[in-house]
Amino acid sequence: MSGLVKRSVLLAGHATSVALEPEFWAVLDRIAEERGLTNAGLMKAIDAERGRRPLASACRLLALDWSARQRD
């Protein structure tokens, strides 16, 4: 896989960045588009649902789940 790409987002009033492989960002971009959200909006939704899981892990798991559902 390629190197990590960082994106910054404001979550709960705090600036944070998420570093993921470009392949995961490509899938997350498609998910955001499908849901009618901005990238920041999708990150906020993931953050709200992730519980104690690290944000980058939650992003990767969402991308994997979405990709698997596309194949079904």
Backbone bond lengths (Angstrom), bond angles and torsions (degrees), N, CA, C in turn:
res aa  C-N    CA-C-N  psi(-1)  N-CA   C-N-CA  omega(-1)  CA-C   N-CA-C  phi
1 M - - - 1.448 - - 1.524 109.84 -
2 S 1.293 114.96 161.00 1.455 121.18 179.60 1.517 110.83 -75.25
3 G 1.337 115.69 173.99 1.455 120.81 176.56 1.513 111.35 -67.23
4 L 1.312 115.40 170.49 1.462 121.20 -178.68 1.525 110.72 -78.74
5 V 1.326 114.88 147.16 1.462 122.73 175.66 1.524 106.54 -119.63
6 K 1.334 116.15 128.46 1.464 120.85 179.63 1.518 110.42 -94.73
7 R 1.322 114.74 140.36 1.467 122.16 170.97 1.520 106.77 -128.70
8 S 1.318 115.40 139.21 1.462 121.08 179.06 1.514 110.23 -99.01
9 V 1.332 115.40 147.17 1.458 121.05 179.50 1.529 108.51 -151.86
10 L 1.312 115.63 152.21 1.460 121.65 176.49 1.524 107.63 -98.98
11 L 1.333 116.25 114.96 1.460 121.78 -179.08 1.514 109.22 -121.60
12 A 1.315 115.85 125.05 1.468 121.42 179.43 1.528 111.35 51.47
13 G 1.328 115.43 38.40 1.455 120.48 177.21 1.517 115.03 80.08
14 H 1.319 117.37 5.45 1.466 121.20 -179.19 1.520 110.23 -120.73
15 A 1.319 116.37 132.15 1.456 120.49 175.62 1.521 109.37 -73.50
16 T 1.307 116.06 133.43 1.456 121.44 177.15 1.514 108.33 -143.39
17 S 1.294 116.77 164.23 1.458 120.09 175.06 1.516 108.73 -129.48
18 V 1.317 114.17 151.44 1.453 121.72 179.42 1.522 106.88 -123.70
19 A 1.314 116.43 129.45 1.456 121.62 178.91 1.529 109.00 -110.31
20 L 1.327 115.18 118.46 1.462 121.77 179.52 1.519 109.54 -136.66
21 E 1.300 115.71 162.57 1.452 121.08 173.64 1.525 108.91 -68.09
22 P 1.348 117.60 147.41 1.464 120.60 -178.94 1.527 113.28 -55.39
23 E 1.326 116.61 -32.55 1.463 120.06 -179.87 1.528 111.27 -63.01
24 F 1.327 117.43 -38.00 1.463 120.57 177.14 1.520 110.71 -70.02
25 W 1.336 117.29 -40.53 1.465 119.57 177.74 1.529 110.60 -60.66
26 A 1.318 117.37 -37.98 1.468 120.43 179.95 1.526 110.69 -61.48
27 V 1.333 116.67 -42.56 1.466 120.13 178.71 1.527 110.03 -68.38
28 L 1.323 117.89 -43.55 1.469 120.56 179.33 1.522 111.58 -62.50
29 D 1.326 117.10 -35.23 1.465 120.13 175.57 1.532 110.52 -62.15
30 R 1.339 116.96 -40.19 1.466 120.32 178.16 1.528 111.56 -67.02
31 I 1.326 116.42 -39.00 1.464 120.34 178.73 1.526 109.74 -63.61
32 A 1.328 116.76 -45.29 1.467 120.68 179.26 1.522 110.31 -59.23
33 E 1.318 116.42 -45.29 1.467 120.64 179.55 1.528 110.74 -61.56
34 E 1.324 116.50 -45.11 1.468 121.60 179.97 1.527 111.32 -60.28
35 R 1.329 116.60 -36.90 1.462 121.46 -178.50 1.523 112.99 -87.88
36 G 1.322 117.37 -2.60 1.456 120.50 -179.26 1.518 112.81 70.83
37 L 1.338 116.23 31.81 1.459 121.80 -178.58 1.518 110.90 -113.86
38 T 1.313 115.85 157.30 1.453 120.52 167.62 1.524 107.40 -76.44
39 N 1.315 116.63 168.80 1.467 119.20 175.43 1.519 110.20 -60.33
40 A 1.330 116.46 -41.77 1.472 120.27 178.62 1.520 110.58 -63.83
41 G 1.322 117.15 -39.41 1.462 120.85 178.10 1.519 111.85 -62.19
42 L 1.329 116.76 -39.97 1.458 120.14 177.82 1.521 110.13 -66.44
43 M 1.326 117.62 -42.98 1.468 120.89 178.48 1.529 110.78 -60.12
44 K 1.326 117.04 -39.26 1.469 120.75 177.57 1.522 110.76 -64.30
45 A 1.332 117.12 -40.93 1.463 121.02 178.96 1.531 110.54 -65.08
46 I 1.316 116.61 -43.24 1.466 120.48 178.57 1.525 109.70 -63.18
47 D 1.322 116.44 -44.05 1.458 121.34 -179.74 1.525 110.99 -59.40
48 A 1.322 116.77 -40.73 1.464 121.23 -177.74 1.524 112.42 -67.52
49 E 1.334 117.28 -24.71 1.466 121.44 -174.09 1.523 114.05 -106.39
50 R 1.333 118.66 -4.16 1.459 120.45 -169.28 1.518 115.46 -81.30
51 G 1.328 118.42 -14.66 1.457 120.05 -177.57 1.514 110.35 64.11
52 R 1.327 116.68 -130.83 1.464 121.32 -178.06 1.532 112.64 -92.53
53 R 1.303 117.15 0.28 1.467 122.06 -179.59 1.533 109.32 -69.40
54 P 1.323 118.63 139.63 1.472 120.09 175.63 1.531 110.96 -58.16
55 L 1.316 116.90 144.85 1.460 121.81 -175.84 1.523 111.73 -58.84
56 A 1.316 117.95 -44.63 1.472 119.86 -179.72 1.528 110.69 -61.13
57 S 1.318 117.69 -40.12 1.466 121.35 178.40 1.524 110.40 -64.71
58 A 1.325 117.01 -43.19 1.462 120.83 178.92 1.528 110.66 -61.98
59 C 1.321 117.08 -38.76 1.470 121.17 177.68 1.522 110.91 -63.58
60 R 1.324 116.18 -46.28 1.466 119.87 -179.84 1.526 111.38 -63.06
61 L 1.338 116.60 -42.65 1.465 119.42 -179.60 1.522 111.97 -65.22
62 L 1.322 117.40 -38.87 1.470 119.99 176.46 1.518 109.96 -62.58
63 A 1.326 116.83 -44.72 1.464 120.98 -179.90 1.527 111.13 -61.58
64 L 1.327 117.12 -43.24 1.468 120.61 178.78 1.519 111.74 -64.91
65 D 1.330 116.53 -43.25 1.470 120.96 178.81 1.519 110.75 -62.21
66 W 1.321 117.01 -45.95 1.469 121.78 -179.14 1.531 109.64 -62.36
67 S 1.331 116.82 -44.71 1.467 120.57 179.99 1.522 111.68 -62.27
68 A 1.321 116.44 -41.07 1.467 119.94 178.75 1.516 111.00 -63.51
69 R 1.324 117.61 -39.92 1.467 121.25 179.29 1.515 111.62 -67.62
70 Q 1.327 118.06 -28.16 1.468 121.27 179.17 1.526 110.94 -69.86
71 R 1.328 116.70 -27.08 1.460 121.68 -179.21 1.521 112.39 -81.21
72 D 1.329 116.84 -21.73 1.485 120.84 -177.46 1.503 111.84 -72.21
